[in-house]
Amino acid sequence: MNIERIETFLLKAALTGNDRFYSSQAPFGDRNSLVVKITTDDGLVGWGESGVSMPLEHVQTYIHDILAPRLLGKPALATEPLWHELYAFSRDFGRKATPVDALSGIDIALWDIRGKEAGKPVHALMGGAYRDTVRAYATGLYYREEDLTDPKGAASRVREEATAYLEAGFSAIKGKIGLLTARDDIRRMEAARDAVGDEFMLMTDANHAYNRHTARTVGNALHELGYWWFEEPLVPEDIEGCAALRSELGIAIAGGECEYTRYGMMDLLRAGAVDILQPDISACGGLSEGQKILALATAFHTPVCCHVWGSGVAASAALQLTAVIPPTPHTAAPRAAENDPIFEYDRTRNPLRDDLVVGGFQLVDETLSIPQGPGLGIEIDTDVLEQFTRKRGESKR
């Protein structure tokens, strides 16, 4: 069974009005994803997703111009040899970013094919699941346009949104910080805590907005407010700074979404830079590399919670890997976020996640089910795929 065709679909869904939002780094006027489809010569189809960055056109070009000629005609079930062949080819010029983004989507699609050929979900092929459901947390409390012109009113808007998540049944929220002044953002996070009470789990994500001094100030305030983790306080290059910050603060430091492969994760772990490792399966090297990152994190006694962004394909891949994350450490009754993974469930509008997969994702009592069908366990709604496709690519034998 050989690789016959590789197709890519650059998806974009425009956001309007109150659906538009900011992180500390950029405004989001649309949601986009690069979906990969691989077809074998006996008709099996696998789906993957490449990258979490914007834009994604460069990743699409890399797949067809660089990777496809090295993949067409190769055995579709040879995920390990193919991963190493493609990574070794790009080693001299691209051990991170675009080459690994592209490789990630290819690898996920090949694992989907492996599962379909075997008639088993990916997590079964990885050795079996520790869990069939996972507790989800709401990623939200983003910035809106009015926060830039009315930063003093941002706290009341956060309070309203946090209350809405509480009423929707969530007991954990991750809020965005880093766009406003440290003082204004601390006020926003105080408002969230005031809205949900002391027993509610709160986390926060700066998207590497701070220098070391400001991160220390914000981190101390978050710790006093009882926040669970402080995600990406510093730029990803400042591994030494993250390690120093981790030793100075009481709050856990989370990170890893901007890092690539086991080698990049090794740098974080060796330096003692994170309490919680957050690989993104669509960027870190795919499911093959995700397994190795899990093994590495376990050796460093570091919990793993996947970073999740993108379409329903990316979410499904992350759920499959989440199924096989061991409790860290093991206990007779694992506790979500303490020694068992907790799953990121972004609450901004994203039709590429919610509509692209037939049946969508059903949140029940703030938990998501791990798909149990063959491969990734999902079916793609091809009408939705066509609706949001802005650029298509194809390579075939």
N, C-alpha and C positions, 0 to 999 in steps of 0.2 A: 504494500500500500504506500504509494508515493505522492508527494506534493504536486498537484497538477496546476493549481491556480491560487494566486494571492490577490485579494481585493481589499481596498481600504475605502472607508467612508468618513469624510470629514463632516461632522455634524455640528450645526449651530442652531440654537434656539434663542431668539431675541427676548430680552426681558424689558418690560415697560413699566412705567409708573412706580408703584411701591415695591415691585419685584426687583428693581435694581438695587444694588448694595455695594458697599466698600469693605475691603479689608484694610489693614494698615498700609498695604503696598499699591493698591490699584482699585479703580471702580470696575464693577462687573455689569456690563450692559448686555451680556449674553452668556449662555452656557454652551460650552463646546466640548467635543470628544472626538477622538480618532479611533474608530472601530475597525478591527481587522477581521477578515473572513478568509479562511484557508479551506480549499476543497481538494480532496484526494482523488486519485484516478479511479477509485471505486465508488465515489459519490459522497463519502462522509464529509461533513462540514464542521469546522471548528471556528469559534468566535473568540476574539481577544480585544484588548484595548491598550493603546500605547500612549503613555505620557499623561501628565497632569498640568503641564505648563501651557501658557498661551503666548503666541499662537502655536498651532500644531502643524502648519503646512510643511515646515522643514522636516518633521518626523515622517510625514507621508512620503515626501520625496526620498528620504533616506531608505525607507522600506523598499521602494520600487527600484531605485537606481543602484543601491548598494547591496541590500540583503537578498532581494528576490532572485537575482542570478545565481546566488550561492545556495538557494533553497529548492528551487524548482527541480523536480525529479528525485529529490532525496527522500529517504524513508520517513514517513510522517510520525511514526511512533518513537523515533530516535531522539527524544527530547534532550537527553543529556549530551550526546555527541554533537548535536546541532548547536546547542547553547554554547558549548566550549569552542566550536569551530568559528561561530560568528563573533564571539567575544574576543578570541585570539586575533581574528582578522583586524578588528578595530582597536586593539590594545595600543598601538603606537600613536594613534591620533584621537581616541575617544573612549576613555574608560569611564566616563560619566555622561550625563545629559543626553543629547539626541541619539547617539548609537545605542545606549542602554534603554532609553525610552522605546525605541523601535524594536529592539530585541524582546522587551517585555511583552508587547502585544502579540508578537509572533509566538513566543513561548506559551502564553496563556491559551491561544487558539490551538496549539498542538496538544496541550493537556486536555482541552475540551474534546479533541478527536480521540485521544487515548481513552478517555472515559467512555465515550460513545462506542468505541470499538469493543471495549470490555463489558459494556452494559452496566457500568458502575459510576458513582459520583467521584470526582477528583479526590475528595478526602479519603475515600476507601482505598484508592490507589496509593495514597501517601501513608498508609499504615493504619487508618482507622480514626474515627472521631472521638474526641473527649466529650463532645456535647452536640446536641442537635438543635439547640436554640442558643441565642446569645443576647444578653441585655444590651439595649441600645441607649445611647445618650444623644440628646438634641444638640447639634451644632447650630448656633444662631447668635443673637445679640450683635449682628453686624451693624455697620454704620449706614445711615441713610443720608441723603443729600442735605437734609435740614440740620444734621448734626454738625456739619462744617460751618454753617452760618449761625447756628444756635447751640453751641456746645453745652451751655448751662442747662438747656432743656433735654439733653441727651439722656440724663439719668432717669427722668420720668418715662421716657420712651422705652428704656431698658426694663424698667419696673413693670410696665404693661406687658411687654413681650414675655418676660420671665414668668409672670403670673399666668399668661396664656398657656405656656408649656406645662406648668404645674397643673392647670385645670385639664389639660389634654392627657394627663396620666404619666408624664415623665417625672423621674426623680433624679435626673442628672442632666446638666446643661454645660456646654462649653461656649463661652462668650469671647468675642473678638475685642482685642485692645491694640493700642499702638498708633492709632491715627491722630488722636487728640493729645493734649498735654497729659503728662503723667497724673497731675492732680485731677483733671477732668475724667480720665479713665478710671482712676481709683473711685471717684464718685459714682461712675456707672456701675462698677462692680459692687460697691456698697449697696446700690439700689437693687441689684439682682439678689444679693443675700437677704436684704430686707423683705423682698417680695416672696421668697420661697422658704425662708426659715432656716434654722441652724442644722437640721437633720438632712437637708437636701444636698446632694453632691454637686459642687460647682468646680469647673475647670476654666482655664483661660488660655488664649492663643494670641501671641503678639506677632506672628509671622515675621520674626527677626527684625523688629522695629527699633530695638533699644541698643544703646551702648552699655558698657558694664555698670557704670555708676547708676544710670537711670533704671536698669533692670534690677539692681539691688534694692533701690528704693521701692519700686513697684512690687517686687517679690516679697519684701518684708510686709508690705500692706496686705497683699493677698494672703499671706500666711496668717496674719492676724484675723482676717475675715474667714478663715477656715477653708480656703480653696484647696482642691486636691492636687492639681498640677498646674505648672506654668510652662506652656508649650512654646518652643522656639523663641526664647527671650532675646537671643543674640544671632547675628548673621552665622550661617552654617560654617563658614571658614574659621570662626573663632572657637575652635574646639577647646583650647586652653582656657578661654574665658568662661565657657559653659562649665568646665570642670571646677574652676575656681568658684563660680556662682553656686554650683551645687553644694560645695563644701561650706558655703557661708549662709545659705538659706535653709529654712525649715520646710519649705514647700518643695514637692518633687519637681524635677526638671524633665520634661518630655521633649523628644525630637527624633529626627531621622527621615522625615518626608522629603528633605532636599538632598539626601545622601543616596548613593548608588552601590549596589552589589554588596557581597559579604565583606569586601575589602574596605569600602567606605564605612560600613557599620563597625568593622573591627577597630577603626581609628577612634570612633566615639566610645566604644566599650573599653578599649585599653586605657584611654585617657580618663575614664570615670566621668564622662561628660553628661550622661543621662541616667535617670532613674527608670524611665519608661522609654522603650525603643518603638518607633513608629514608622516602619517601612511602608511605602506605597507599592502594591504589587504591580501596578501598571507602569511603574517607573524604575523600581529597584532591580529589575532583571526578570520579573515574571514569577510564576509559581515554582519553577525549578530553583531559582535563587532564593525565593521566599523560604523554602525548606532549609536551605543552608544557613540563612540568617537566623531562623528559629533555633537551629542546633548551636550556633555561635552564641546567641543570647542566653540560652540555657546554661552554657559553660560559664558565662559571666553572671549567672543568677539574676538576670535582668528581665522583667516582664515585657511582653510584646503586645501592643494594641495597634492594629493596622490603621494607617491614615487612609481615608476613603473619600474619593472625589471622582467626578466623572459620571459615566452612564451606568445603566443597569448591568452592563458587562463587567465593568470594574468592581461594582459592588458585589456581584456574584463571585468573582475570583477572590475577593477579600473574605467573603463568607466561607468559601471552601478552605482557605488557609486558616482562618480563625477556628474552624472546627478541629484542627490538629495542633493548636497551640497548647502545650501542657500547662497545667496550673503551676505557678512559680511563686513560692514552693508548693509542693503537694500538701493538701490537707484533706481530711475526710469529708469536709463540707466546703468546697471552694466558694470564695466571696468575690463577686464581680468588682473589678477595678483594684481590689486589694491583692489577690493572687490569681484571679481569673480574668480573661480579657473582657473588655467592654467595647462595643462597636459604634463607630462614628456614623450618625444618621443626620446628615445636613438637612435643615428645615427650610432653606430657601427654595424657591420654585425651580424644579429641574425636570422638565418633561423627558429629557434624555435618559434619566434614571427611572422615573415613575411610569412612563408610557411605553418605552422601548421594549421592555420585557413583558411578554404576554402574562396577564394576571398581576403584574407589578409585585411589590413587596408589601406584605401585610404585617403591620405592627400590632401585636396582641399583648396587652399587659406589659408594654414597653420592651418586648422581646421580638427578635426576628428569627425566623426558622432558617436553618441551613438547608439550601436546596438539596434534595435527595435524588433527583433524576440523573441520568447518565451525564458524564462530563461536568460542565458548570451547573447543570441542572436547570437550565432556562431555555425558553423558546423566544426567538426574536420576532417582534411584530414588523414584518417587512414593509407594511404601509407606513408605519411611523418612521422606519429607517429612511424610506424614500422621501418622506415629508421634510425631514431635517437635513438631508444630505446636501451640502453646498459644493463639494468637490469629491469626485470619485477617482480612484486609481486602480489599475489592474495590471497584473503580470501573469503570464501563463506560458506553458511549454509549447 
